[in-house]
Amino acid sequence: MSRIKKRITGLQISLMVILFEIGSTPLFLLGADARQDSWLAMSVGAAAGFALLFLFLWIQRLMPELDLAGMLHFGFGRIAGTFFGAVYACYFSYQSMRNLRDFGELTSLTLLQSTPMSITMLVFVLVAIYAIWKGIEIIFRLPEILLPGLLFCYFLLIVLFILMRHVNLTRLTPVAENGLWPILQAALPEILSFPFGQMLVFLLLWPLWEKPGVPVKQTVWAYIGISVFLIFMNALNIAILGPDLAGSSYLPFLQSVRTLCNLRFIERLDILVTIMIYIGLFIKMLIWYYCAVETASGITKIPRKWLIFPVGALIYGASFIERSFTQHVAIGLGPSTRIDTVFQIFIPLILGLAAAVKRQSRSAPD
């Protein structure tokens, strides 16, 4: 079983929850099939994700000293646990690859049209390699530096939208025009899987908390806060662009910011948005990458630093499999979310039940 040192504060965990959940989420209009009710679909997804979060917290409380690799060994046994650990390492690498590809495509669309995407993504991977090589303490210091500036930028843009009167709340009506079923279809499983079900990664991060037990309060309050923020941002995109334009745009938030182009004292706000999204993408790609390395290390007993470069090379190479950005988005918001359901819901649920049965059988009197 994998046991690790505890050295991360509760505040750092809260900040990481917020920054990780922001990630690239504002980049897309989640629940676009629900049209003006996409913010309600986002609310349903957040509520379902809240229930899923408690499943993850319950699993962690059953095995507070173990990370995911150790949990899989404890719950499923050595052979099955190793198999599922290998599958999860591949899954984490795949998710890291998706964020890396998002970064490359976004850079090509906005900032560096003449620079090969392979170069920008390579730089991104090398920075992530350096951060993971330096250790988890360095990774958890990043939100302390990046998150205040990121939230300030979002606040500034929201104020500009309101001052320039670009927000039209009538675009959010009529509410639930076609009933609840389209909202539920748009929310489940897509929005549950991305971004809320991705809290799965904290099964490898919660054991790092410096205190005994599980940081439930820090995690729950951070989750509630970021859920409200993401629901608000979803509604804001609709209120600015309308459901048709927002739903047809690849990058609706970037499109929303470009409506501020008539400001004479500020130009190229889209670059500011791009940098904001870079921050979220980097943190998300970095955490998935770290989880892939830690899981692979836990099941193979190979030192973590020996796996950083091979896993990084795998992530970088896999990022070129998808032929276009259109295909990349279609897979990410379609088939990928259905695969996510297996890793985020079914396997953790079975793992939790297996671990609970094992713990009860061990504590039962002979």
Helices and strands as residue ranges (DSSP letters): H 10-22, G 25-27, G 32-37, H 38-62, H 68-76, H 78-110, H 117-134, H 136-163, G 169-172, H 181-186, I 187-191, H 192-193, G 196-203, G 206-208, H 216-248, H 252-258, H 269-300, H 304-318, H 325-332, H 335-341, I 342-346, H 347-363
